[in-house]
């Protein structure tokens, strides 16, 4: 190959590599005072929503927990399961949509990793994961003393109301007498998908119940007891001034009373179903009335024809000729003679 041919081939290869590099997408970043959102170009609209909603969630959580992170929190919107696992540092189940990475090491930023999802789902999930981050920041060196159910319960509580699905999970467990006690909650997070779903839902209700015990302080007294190194059951008793078994039974009784009703269809569906039933019954009544009216008209017609002698002979009836007068007989005899 001549020098000119080699040079030409080299130029073509370089041009091809340059074009390939230009076509390959690169990660982008949006930022605010509290947050940085890393994303791929096709997720830009989702990233802008994440920045806006995440910034608002961090502001609310900072006021609730009276704390601020030292550095901006990173939010990563991934494009694959492999990237999700890499950024969280563990192998995740396929149904896990988001996870907070809590390094516990100075100068390593907190990170929230989420998969692409609908705009309606993202704000609640992002708030949930950022609550984990802010709780870890608030507890500092005592962060590892928070049991899993309390961490998840606080995050679920920050996320908002229980979904209908979560309410049905609790209702089903209440009816089958499979509700989890406080001591059982922790281990349930390592169970199958159904046990994990129940653990998440019940943890949220437990945090709500505890918050209602002292509305002015919420669960801040419990967190303070944990910072002092108290074991969770002792911390519960000291924070709320009541025996833990008494509070536990009251909480579970509330679940048994409230949540089985969640297994019934929504009121709108009941009303729609009732409307269909009423419409069907009305249609049956109308059809029966029409059939009865038709039957009466037919019977009246048959009676009228029977009175006029117009009804055809029925099987088994004796057929008789009409009686003849003497004049009829003489006329018939004359016809035969002619």
Secondary structure, DSSP 8 states (H G I E B T S, - for coil): --HHHHHHHHHHHHHHHHHHHHHS---EEEE-SSEEEEE-GGGHHHHHHHHHHHHHHHHHHHHHHT---SS-EEEEEESSHHHHHHHHTS---TT--EEEE---STT---EEEEE---HHHHHHHHHHHHHHHHHHHHHGGGGGGS-HHHHHHHHHHHH-S--HHHHHHHHHHHHTT----HHHHHHHTTS-HHHHHHHHHHHHHHHHHHHHHTTTTTTHHHHHHHHTT--HHHHHHHHHTS-HHHHHHHHHHHHHHHSGGGGS--HHHHHHHHHHHHHHHHHHHHHHHHHHHHHHHHHHHHHHHHHTT-S---TT---------HHHHHHHHHHHH-
